[in-house]
Amino acid sequence: MSRVPELSLPQFSATILAMIDTFLVPEKTVVNAKGDGPAVDVSIAANRVFLLILNITNIIEQESLDVSIFGSADGAAWSPKPIATFPQKFYRAQHPMLLDVIAHPEIKFVRAHWEVNRWGRGTETPMFEFHVSMREVPTEILKEATADAKALA
C-alpha cells in the first residue's frame, strides 16, 4: 500500500479589516418632510475618510432638498452643527462628496439629516426619492491622490 506524504503548509496570520460600505439613507427612501437617517458606526473604520454619494432618483417640480451630515460620540447626542453639507439640490442626479472625520476622533457615529421645501403651483407637499451611500476610502487611494495633488501644486 502506497502512502501519500503529508503536506505541511505554513501558518498564515492575517488581519482582515472591514471597510465601511453602507447607506446613510437607505435606497428608494421617499420623503415629504424633514427627517434623519439611521446612525452609522464609523469607529471601526481603518481610515476616517468616506465617499458619500447623494443619489436623487425621483422628484416633482419646484422643490429643493438639503442633506447634511451630523456626528456623535455616543449615537444619542448629535453635533449642534453639521460636519458636512451637500449643496442644495433641485434635480435628479448623483452628487459625490468626501467626508473627512480624521480631525474629529470623538466622532464615533454619523447620520444624515434632510430638509425638503416645495413652492409654486400644484400640491404643496414635496416628494423626493433618494439615498445616500457611504464608502470608506482606502488609505492607498488617499496617499496616491495626495501625492498627485502635491505634484500639481
ChimeraX attribute file (.defattr): number of C-alpha atoms within 10 A of each C-alpha:
attribute: neighborCount
match mode: 1-to-1
recipient: residues
	/A:1	3
	/A:2	4
	/A:3	5
	/A:4	6
	/A:5	6
	/A:6	6
	/A:7	6
	/A:8	6
	/A:9	6
	/A:10	6
	/A:11	6
	/A:12	6
	/A:13	6
	/A:14	6
	/A:15	6
	/A:16	6
	/A:17	9
	/A:18	10
	/A:19	15
	/A:20	20
	/A:21	14
	/A:22	14
	/A:23	21
	/A:24	23
	/A:25	22
	/A:26	14
	/A:27	15
	/A:28	15
	/A:29	15
	/A:30	15
	/A:31	18
	/A:32	15
	/A:33	14
	/A:34	13
	/A:35	12
	/A:36	16
	/A:37	18
	/A:38	15
	/A:39	20
	/A:40	19
	/A:41	17
	/A:42	20
	/A:43	15
	/A:44	12
	/A:45	17
	/A:46	15
	/A:47	18
	/A:48	21
	/A:49	20
	/A:50	21
	/A:51	15
	/A:52	23
	/A:53	20
	/A:54	22
	/A:55	19
	/A:56	22
	/A:57	17
	/A:58	15
	/A:59	19
	/A:60	17
	/A:61	14
	/A:62	15
	/A:63	19
	/A:64	19
	/A:65	24
	/A:66	16
	/A:67	21
	/A:68	18
	/A:69	21
	/A:70	20
	/A:71	27
	/A:72	19
	/A:73	17
	/A:74	14
	/A:75	16
	/A:76	10
	/A:77	9
	/A:78	16
	/A:79	14
	/A:80	9
	/A:81	11
	/A:82	16
	/A:83	16
	/A:84	17
	/A:85	17
	/A:86	16
	/A:87	12
	/A:88	13
	/A:89	16
	/A:90	18
	/A:91	17
	/A:92	16
	/A:93	14
	/A:94	13
	/A:95	14
	/A:96	15
	/A:97	15
	/A:98	15
	/A:99	19
	/A:100	15
	/A:101	19
	/A:102	11
	/A:103	8
	/A:104	12
	/A:105	10
	/A:106	13
	/A:107	22
	/A:108	19
	/A:109	19
	/A:110	26
	/A:111	21
	/A:112	23
	/A:113	19
	/A:114	17
	/A:115	16
	/A:116	21
	/A:117	17
	/A:118	18
	/A:119	13
	/A:120	9
	/A:121	8
	/A:122	10
	/A:123	10
	/A:124	13
	/A:125	14
	/A:126	19
	/A:127	21
	/A:128	23
	/A:129	17
	/A:130	22
	/A:131	22
	/A:132	23
	/A:133	18
	/A:134	23
	/A:135	17
	/A:136	21
	/A:137	22
	/A:138	16
	/A:139	13
	/A:140	9
	/A:141	10
	/A:142	13
	/A:143	11
	/A:144	11
	/A:145	12
	/A:146	12
	/A:147	11
	/A:148	11
	/A:149	10
	/A:150	9
	/A:151	8
	/A:152	7
	/A:153	5
